[in-house]
Amino acid sequence: MILHIATDRRSNLLGSIWMIAAMAIFAIEDSFLKAASEMLPVGQVLVILGLGGAAIFAFIALVNKEPLFIADVVSRPMCIRVIFEIFGRLFYVLALSLIPLSAATVILQATPLVVVAGAALIFGEKVGWRRWTAICVGLAGVVVIVQPGTDGFSVLSLLAVIGMLGFAGRDLASRAAPAALSTTLLGLYGFLSIVVAGGLFSVWEAVPFVQPSIETSLYVLAAVVAGATAYACLMKAMRTGEVSAVTPFRYSRLLFGTAIGLVVFGEQLDLAMLVGSGLIVVSGLFIFWRGRQLGEA
């Protein structure tokens, strides 16, 4: 019994380390995307990112002798997932290119709150009044950051909000995706949807692709490698420790993203950002803690 508890603790510790590593690398990916989008059209950045990520996951699938296409790929949940992936990626990368990295990162942290609310409304999962209150408090944190109706409001911050909602929809659709779809195939078609997002936005924006410089090419390449590595670390985290133990460490991305924004891009934090971040993080941690308490009851 003691050995079993020690093993669980060790697994949770390792899972937490993998999760923190994943969030740190995701923040690095965001910084490279932000840098690349300052030199290339956003649509082009998305297309290159999607093709690079898809190539990596296709290679992994071939190495594992997995088919690149099965009938479940075109199932209804997967089609819905692709649509939300397109909206999430497109609007989040737009946000990265137009607003501070720290602001986009903080708003993204509200994704788990929306996922819990969506799971209750769509899948009928039981969410008590305490967690509903925490969800409302966390979403109020987003409102504090966006500051609608004040002089500090920027309509561009809504891009990050739409991106966050897109990612939440993607995560909810992933829960309904057929079990036959491996994480490798989910990653492959997730990145292919980014190609579609970039292509559609390029057509709408009517901005031609440009020849990237060596520096810009390295930024995009680094974003592709970082994105695939972070995804692998995330999957490792979720499969090593208990979900309830490792998931709260997703919020470490806020620290990494904010730090990079301050140090690399010279951004500044205001009171609204600090208060809003606190509300989002505290609410999210409470929801995970409460869910674990109910699971153990």
TORKOL-4160 file (C-alpha; in steps of 0.2 Angstrom, whole numbers, padded with zeros to 4 digits, m for minus):
297
<pt num="1" X="0000" Y="0000" Z="0000"/>
<pt num="2" X="0014" Y="0012" Z="0005"/>
<pt num="3" X="0023" Y="0007" Z="m0011"/>
<pt num="4" X="0008" Y="0011" Z="m0021"/>
<pt num="5" X="0006" Y="0028" Z="m0014"/>
<pt num="6" X="0024" Y="0032" Z="m0016"/>
<pt num="7" X="0022" Y="0026" Z="m0035"/>
<pt num="8" X="0007" Y="0037" Z="m0037"/>
<pt num="9" X="0016" Y="0052" Z="m0030"/>
<pt num="10" X="0031" Y="0049" Z="m0041"/>
<pt num="11" X="0020" Y="0048" Z="m0056"/>
<pt num="12" X="0011" Y="0064" Z="m0052"/>
<pt num="13" X="0027" Y="0073" Z="m0049"/>
<pt num="14" X="0034" Y="0067" Z="m0066"/>
<pt num="15" X="0018" Y="0071" Z="m0074"/>
<pt num="16" X="0018" Y="0089" Z="m0066"/>
<pt num="17" X="0036" Y="0092" Z="m0073"/>
<pt num="18" X="0030" Y="0086" Z="m0090"/>
<pt num="19" X="0015" Y="0098" Z="m0089"/>
<pt num="20" X="0026" Y="0113" Z="m0084"/>
<pt num="21" X="0039" Y="0109" Z="m0098"/>
<pt num="22" X="0024" Y="0108" Z="m0110"/>
<pt num="23" X="0017" Y="0125" Z="m0105"/>
<pt num="24" X="0035" Y="0133" Z="m0105"/>
<pt num="25" X="0038" Y="0127" Z="m0123"/>
<pt num="26" X="0020" Y="0132" Z="m0129"/>
<pt num="27" X="0024" Y="0150" Z="m0122"/>
<pt num="28" X="0041" Y="0149" Z="m0132"/>
<pt num="29" X="0030" Y="0144" Z="m0148"/>
<pt num="30" X="0019" Y="0159" Z="m0145"/>
<pt num="31" X="0034" Y="0171" Z="m0144"/>
<pt num="32" X="0041" Y="0164" Z="m0161"/>
<pt num="33" X="0024" Y="0165" Z="m0169"/>
<pt num="34" X="0023" Y="0183" Z="m0163"/>
<pt num="35" X="0040" Y="0187" Z="m0170"/>
<pt num="36" X="0036" Y="0179" Z="m0187"/>
<pt num="37" X="0019" Y="0188" Z="m0189"/>
<pt num="38" X="0028" Y="0204" Z="m0188"/>
<pt num="39" X="0038" Y="0200" Z="m0204"/>
<pt num="40" X="0026" Y="0189" Z="m0213"/>
<pt num="41" X="0007" Y="0189" Z="m0217"/>
<pt num="42" X="m0003" Y="0180" Z="m0203"/>
<pt num="43" X="m0010" Y="0168" Z="m0216"/>
<pt num="44" X="0007" Y="0163" Z="m0222"/>
<pt num="45" X="0013" Y="0160" Z="m0205"/>
<pt num="46" X="m0002" Y="0149" Z="m0201"/>
<pt num="47" X="0000" Y="0139" Z="m0218"/>
<pt num="48" X="0019" Y="0136" Z="m0214"/>
<pt num="49" X="0015" Y="0131" Z="m0196"/>
<pt num="50" X="0002" Y="0119" Z="m0201"/>
<pt num="51" X="0012" Y="0111" Z="m0215"/>
<pt num="52" X="0027" Y="0109" Z="m0203"/>
<pt num="53" X="0017" Y="0102" Z="m0189"/>
<pt num="54" X="0007" Y="0090" Z="m0200"/>
<pt num="55" X="0023" Y="0083" Z="m0208"/>
<pt num="56" X="0030" Y="0079" Z="m0190"/>
<pt num="57" X="0014" Y="0070" Z="m0185"/>
<pt num="58" X="0012" Y="0061" Z="m0202"/>
<pt num="59" X="0030" Y="0055" Z="m0199"/>
<pt num="60" X="0026" Y="0049" Z="m0182"/>
<pt num="61" X="0011" Y="0040" Z="m0188"/>
<pt num="62" X="0021" Y="0031" Z="m0202"/>
<pt num="63" X="0034" Y="0026" Z="m0190"/>
<pt num="64" X="0021" Y="0019" Z="m0178"/>
<pt num="65" X="0013" Y="0010" Z="m0194"/>
<pt num="66" X="m0003" Y="0020" Z="m0191"/>
<pt num="67" X="m0014" Y="0023" Z="m0206"/>
<pt num="68" X="m0015" Y="0042" Z="m0210"/>
<pt num="69" X="m0034" Y="0041" Z="m0214"/>
<pt num="70" X="m0048" Y="0031" Z="m0206"/>
<pt num="71" X="m0067" Y="0033" Z="m0208"/>
<pt num="72" X="m0068" Y="0041" Z="m0191"/>
<pt num="73" X="m0058" Y="0056" Z="m0197"/>
<pt num="74" X="m0073" Y="0063" Z="m0206"/>
<pt num="75" X="m0085" Y="0059" Z="m0191"/>
<pt num="76" X="m0096" Y="0073" Z="m0185"/>
<pt num="77" X="m0086" Y="0077" Z="m0169"/>
<pt num="78" X="m0070" Y="0078" Z="m0179"/>
<pt num="79" X="m0078" Y="0090" Z="m0192"/>
<pt num="80" X="m0084" Y="0101" Z="m0178"/>
<pt num="81" X="m0067" Y="0099" Z="m0170"/>
<pt num="82" X="m0058" Y="0105" Z="m0186"/>
<pt num="83" X="m0070" Y="0120" Z="m0187"/>
<pt num="84" X="m0066" Y="0126" Z="m0169"/>
<pt num="85" X="m0048" Y="0123" Z="m0172"/>
<pt num="86" X="m0048" Y="0134" Z="m0187"/>
<pt num="87" X="m0056" Y="0148" Z="m0177"/>
<pt num="88" X="m0046" Y="0145" Z="m0162"/>
<pt num="89" X="m0029" Y="0145" Z="m0171"/>
<pt num="90" X="m0033" Y="0159" Z="m0183"/>
<pt num="91" X="m0040" Y="0172" Z="m0170"/>
<pt num="92" X="m0026" Y="0167" Z="m0157"/>
<pt num="93" X="m0012" Y="0170" Z="m0169"/>
<pt num="94" X="m0020" Y="0186" Z="m0175"/>
<pt num="95" X="m0021" Y="0191" Z="m0157"/>
<pt num="96" X="m0003" Y="0187" Z="m0154"/>
<pt num="97" X="0002" Y="0198" Z="m0169"/>
<pt num="98" X="m0008" Y="0213" Z="m0163"/>
<pt num="99" X="m0009" Y="0213" Z="m0144"/>
<pt num="100" X="0004" Y="0210" Z="m0131"/>
<pt num="101" X="0009" Y="0192" Z="m0128"/>
<pt num="102" X="0005" Y="0193" Z="m0110"/>
<pt num="103" X="m0013" Y="0199" Z="m0113"/>
<pt num="104" X="m0016" Y="0185" Z="m0126"/>
<pt num="105" X="m0008" Y="0172" Z="m0114"/>
<pt num="106" X="m0019" Y="0177" Z="m0099"/>
<pt num="107" X="m0035" Y="0177" Z="m0109"/>
<pt num="108" X="m0031" Y="0160" Z="m0115"/>
<pt num="109" X="m0030" Y="0153" Z="m0098"/>
<pt num="110" X="m0049" Y="0155" Z="m0097"/>
<pt num="111" X="m0051" Y="0140" Z="m0109"/>
<pt num="112" X="m0053" Y="0127" Z="m0095"/>
<pt num="113" X="m0067" Y="0137" Z="m0087"/>
<pt num="114" X="m0077" Y="0137" Z="m0103"/>
<pt num="115" X="m0073" Y="0118" Z="m0106"/>
<pt num="116" X="m0081" Y="0114" Z="m0089"/>
<pt num="117" X="m0096" Y="0125" Z="m0093"/>
<pt num="118" X="m0098" Y="0117" Z="m0110"/>
<pt num="119" X="m0096" Y="0100" Z="m0103"/>
<pt num="120" X="m0111" Y="0104" Z="m0091"/>
<pt num="121" X="m0122" Y="0112" Z="m0104"/>
<pt num="122" X="m0118" Y="0100" Z="m0119"/>
<pt num="123" X="m0113" Y="0083" Z="m0111"/>
<pt num="124" X="m0124" Y="0085" Z="m0095"/>
<pt num="125" X="m0109" Y="0083" Z="m0083"/>
<pt num="126" X="m0114" Y="0088" Z="m0066"/>
<pt num="127" X="m0107" Y="0105" Z="m0060"/>
<pt num="128" X="m0113" Y="0112" Z="m0044"/>
<pt num="129" X="m0116" Y="0129" Z="m0039"/>
<pt num="130" X="m0099" Y="0132" Z="m0032"/>
<pt num="131" X="m0090" Y="0127" Z="m0048"/>
<pt num="132" X="m0103" Y="0138" Z="m0058"/>
<pt num="133" X="m0098" Y="0152" Z="m0046"/>
<pt num="134" X="m0080" Y="0149" Z="m0050"/>
<pt num="135" X="m0083" Y="0149" Z="m0068"/>
<pt num="136" X="m0092" Y="0166" Z="m0067"/>
<pt num="137" X="m0078" Y="0173" Z="m0057"/>
<pt num="138" X="m0065" Y="0167" Z="m0069"/>
<pt num="139" X="m0075" Y="0174" Z="m0084"/>
<pt num="140" X="m0077" Y="0191" Z="m0074"/>
<pt num="141" X="m0057" Y="0191" Z="m0074"/>
<pt num="142" X="m0058" Y="0190" Z="m0093"/>
<pt num="143" X="m0069" Y="0205" Z="m0093"/>
<pt num="144" X="m0058" Y="0214" Z="m0081"/>
<pt num="145" X="m0043" Y="0212" Z="m0093"/>
<pt num="146" X="m0053" Y="0217" Z="m0109"/>
<pt num="147" X="m0061" Y="0232" Z="m0100"/>
<pt num="148" X="m0076" Y="0235" Z="m0111"/>
<pt num="149" X="m0083" Y="0252" Z="m0110"/>
<pt num="150" X="m0068" Y="0260" Z="m0103"/>
<pt num="151" X="m0054" Y="0270" Z="m0111"/>
<pt num="152" X="m0042" Y="0255" Z="m0109"/>
<pt num="153" X="m0053" Y="0244" Z="m0120"/>
<pt num="154" X="m0046" Y="0238" Z="m0137"/>
<pt num="155" X="m0057" Y="0229" Z="m0149"/>
<pt num="156" X="m0041" Y="0219" Z="m0154"/>
<pt num="157" X="m0042" Y="0210" Z="m0137"/>
<pt num="158" X="m0058" Y="0202" Z="m0143"/>
<pt num="159" X="m0047" Y="0192" Z="m0155"/>
<pt num="160" X="m0039" Y="0183" Z="m0140"/>
<pt num="161" X="m0057" Y="0180" Z="m0133"/>
<pt num="162" X="m0063" Y="0172" Z="m0149"/>
<pt num="163" X="m0047" Y="0162" Z="m0150"/>
<pt num="164" X="m0050" Y="0155" Z="m0133"/>
<pt num="165" X="m0068" Y="0151" Z="m0136"/>
<pt num="166" X="m0062" Y="0141" Z="m0152"/>
<pt num="167" X="m0049" Y="0131" Z="m0142"/>
<pt num="168" X="m0063" Y="0127" Z="m0129"/>
<pt num="169" X="m0074" Y="0121" Z="m0143"/>
<pt num="170" X="m0060" Y="0111" Z="m0150"/>
<pt num="171" X="m0057" Y="0103" Z="m0133"/>
<pt num="172" X="m0075" Y="0099" Z="m0130"/>
<pt num="173" X="m0076" Y="0091" Z="m0148"/>
<pt num="174" X="m0061" Y="0081" Z="m0144"/>
<pt num="175" X="m0070" Y="0073" Z="m0129"/>
<pt num="176" X="m0083" Y="0067" Z="m0141"/>
<pt num="177" X="m0071" Y="0061" Z="m0155"/>
<pt num="178" X="m0071" Y="0042" Z="m0158"/>
<pt num="179" X="m0059" Y="0032" Z="m0147"/>
<pt num="180" X="m0051" Y="0025" Z="m0163"/>
<pt num="181" X="m0043" Y="0041" Z="m0166"/>
<pt num="182" X="m0025" Y="0041" Z="m0158"/>
<pt num="183" X="m0017" Y="0057" Z="m0152"/>
<pt num="184" X="m0006" Y="0056" Z="m0167"/>
<pt num="185" X="m0020" Y="0057" Z="m0179"/>
<pt num="186" X="m0028" Y="0071" Z="m0169"/>
<pt num="187" X="m0012" Y="0081" Z="m0170"/>
<pt num="188" X="m0010" Y="0078" Z="m0188"/>
<pt num="189" X="m0028" Y="0084" Z="m0193"/>
<pt num="190" X="m0027" Y="0098" Z="m0180"/>
<pt num="191" X="m0012" Y="0105" Z="m0189"/>
<pt num="192" X="m0020" Y="0102" Z="m0206"/>
<pt num="193" X="m0034" Y="0113" Z="m0200"/>
<pt num="194" X="m0022" Y="0126" Z="m0197"/>
<pt num="195" X="m0017" Y="0126" Z="m0215"/>
<pt num="196" X="m0035" Y="0128" Z="m0220"/>
<pt num="197" X="m0036" Y="0143" Z="m0208"/>
<pt num="198" X="m0021" Y="0151" Z="m0215"/>
<pt num="199" X="m0027" Y="0148" Z="m0233"/>
<pt num="200" X="m0044" Y="0155" Z="m0230"/>
<pt num="201" X="m0038" Y="0170" Z="m0221"/>
<pt num="202" X="m0025" Y="0174" Z="m0235"/>
<pt num="203" X="m0039" Y="0173" Z="m0248"/>
<pt num="204" X="m0050" Y="0185" Z="m0237"/>
<pt num="205" X="m0036" Y="0197" Z="m0233"/>
<pt num="206" X="m0030" Y="0196" Z="m0251"/>
<pt num="207" X="m0012" Y="0198" Z="m0246"/>
<pt num="208" X="0001" Y="0189" Z="m0257"/>
<pt num="209" X="0014" Y="0177" Z="m0249"/>
<pt num="210" X="0031" Y="0184" Z="m0247"/>
<pt num="211" X="0049" Y="0177" Z="m0248"/>
<pt num="212" X="0054" Y="0175" Z="m0230"/>
<pt num="213" X="0071" Y="0180" Z="m0224"/>
<pt num="214" X="0082" Y="0167" Z="m0216"/>
<pt num="215" X="0079" Y="0175" Z="m0199"/>
<pt num="216" X="0060" Y="0174" Z="m0202"/>
<pt num="217" X="0061" Y="0156" Z="m0208"/>
<pt num="218" X="0070" Y="0151" Z="m0192"/>
<pt num="219" X="0057" Y="0159" Z="m0182"/>
<pt num="220" X="0043" Y="0149" Z="m0190"/>
<pt num="221" X="0054" Y="0133" Z="m0190"/>
<pt num="222" X="0057" Y="0135" Z="m0171"/>
<pt num="223" X="0038" Y="0138" Z="m0169"/>
<pt num="224" X="0034" Y="0122" Z="m0178"/>
<pt num="225" X="0047" Y="0112" Z="m0168"/>
<pt num="226" X="0042" Y="0120" Z="m0151"/>
<pt num="227" X="0023" Y="0117" Z="m0155"/>
<pt num="228" X="0026" Y="0098" Z="m0159"/>
<pt num="229" X="0038" Y="0096" Z="m0144"/>
<pt num="230" X="0025" Y="0105" Z="m0132"/>
<pt num="231" X="0011" Y="0094" Z="m0138"/>
<pt num="232" X="0022" Y="0078" Z="m0135"/>
<pt num="233" X="0026" Y="0084" Z="m0117"/>
<pt num="234" X="0007" Y="0088" Z="m0114"/>
<pt num="235" X="0002" Y="0070" Z="m0120"/>
<pt num="236" X="0016" Y="0063" Z="m0109"/>
<pt num="237" X="0010" Y="0073" Z="m0094"/>
<pt num="238" X="m0008" Y="0067" Z="m0096"/>
<pt num="239" X="m0002" Y="0049" Z="m0097"/>
<pt num="240" X="0010" Y="0049" Z="m0083"/>
<pt num="241" X="0001" Y="0057" Z="m0068"/>
<pt num="242" X="m0017" Y="0058" Z="m0063"/>
<pt num="243" X="m0027" Y="0071" Z="m0073"/>
<pt num="244" X="m0033" Y="0080" Z="m0058"/>
<pt num="245" X="m0015" Y="0081" Z="m0051"/>
<pt num="246" X="m0006" Y="0088" Z="m0067"/>
<pt num="247" X="m0020" Y="0098" Z="m0075"/>
<pt num="248" X="m0018" Y="0113" Z="m0063"/>
<pt num="249" X="0000" Y="0116" Z="m0069"/>
<pt num="250" X="m0007" Y="0122" Z="m0086"/>
<pt num="251" X="m0008" Y="0139" Z="m0077"/>
<pt num="252" X="0011" Y="0139" Z="m0077"/>
<pt num="253" X="0009" Y="0145" Z="m0095"/>
<pt num="254" X="0003" Y="0161" Z="m0089"/>
<pt num="255" X="0019" Y="0164" Z="m0079"/>
<pt num="256" X="0030" Y="0159" Z="m0094"/>
<pt num="257" X="0020" Y="0169" Z="m0107"/>
<pt num="258" X="0020" Y="0185" Z="m0096"/>
<pt num="259" X="0039" Y="0183" Z="m0092"/>
<pt num="260" X="0043" Y="0182" Z="m0111"/>
<pt num="261" X="0032" Y="0197" Z="m0114"/>
<pt num="262" X="0040" Y="0207" Z="m0101"/>
<pt num="263" X="0058" Y="0203" Z="m0105"/>
<pt num="264" X="0058" Y="0199" Z="m0124"/>
<pt num="265" X="0045" Y="0211" Z="m0130"/>
<pt num="266" X="0046" Y="0225" Z="m0117"/>
<pt num="267" X="0028" Y="0224" Z="m0112"/>
<pt num="268" X="0021" Y="0230" Z="m0096"/>
<pt num="269" X="0008" Y="0224" Z="m0084"/>
<pt num="270" X="m0006" Y="0235" Z="m0077"/>
<pt num="271" X="m0018" Y="0233" Z="m0062"/>
<pt num="272" X="m0032" Y="0226" Z="m0073"/>
<pt num="273" X="m0021" Y="0213" Z="m0080"/>
<pt num="274" X="m0015" Y="0207" Z="m0063"/>
<pt num="275" X="m0032" Y="0207" Z="m0055"/>
<pt num="276" X="m0040" Y="0198" Z="m0070"/>
<pt num="277" X="m0026" Y="0185" Z="m0071"/>
<pt num="278" X="m0028" Y="0182" Z="m0052"/>
<pt num="279" X="m0047" Y="0179" Z="m0054"/>
<pt num="280" X="m0044" Y="0167" Z="m0069"/>
<pt num="281" X="m0031" Y="0157" Z="m0060"/>
<pt num="282" X="m0039" Y="0156" Z="m0043"/>
<pt num="283" X="m0056" Y="0151" Z="m0051"/>
<pt num="284" X="m0048" Y="0137" Z="m0062"/>
<pt num="285" X="m0038" Y="0130" Z="m0048"/>
<pt num="286" X="m0054" Y="0129" Z="m0037"/>
<pt num="287" X="m0063" Y="0120" Z="m0051"/>
<pt num="288" X="m0050" Y="0107" Z="m0052"/>
<pt num="289" X="m0049" Y="0105" Z="m0033"/>
<pt num="290" X="m0067" Y="0104" Z="m0031"/>
<pt num="291" X="m0069" Y="0091" Z="m0045"/>
<pt num="292" X="m0055" Y="0081" Z="m0037"/>
<pt num="293" X="m0064" Y="0082" Z="m0020"/>
<pt num="294" X="m0081" Y="0076" Z="m0028"/>
<pt num="295" X="m0071" Y="0062" Z="m0037"/>
<pt num="296" X="m0065" Y="0056" Z="m0021"/>
<pt num="297" X="m0081" Y="0057" Z="m0012"/>
